[in-house]
């Protein structure tokens, strides 16, 4: 099992193996969910997930919520290496 140490300021380093597996990059946001005695987190890749979204005609008829959903799906798809 991977682990890290928490500093006096509440900071920690995410192990490299985890960062690589989840494709975590500088500037990404992490969302935490407390579940009894443990926590899970989800990676939000921020504006990286929108890269290239405005460079083509694809999605021109989509609403903003539809664009956000499509960007999130694309980021998740890319993160999983598919």
Secondary structure as GFF3:
##gff-version 3
##sequence-region A 1 82
A	DSSP	alpha_helix	16	21	.	.	.	ID=ss1
A	DSSP	beta_strand	29	35	.	.	.	ID=ss2
A	DSSP	beta_strand	38	44	.	.	.	ID=ss3
A	DSSP	three_ten_helix	46	50	.	.	.	ID=ss4
A	DSSP	alpha_helix	64	79	.	.	.	ID=ss5
###
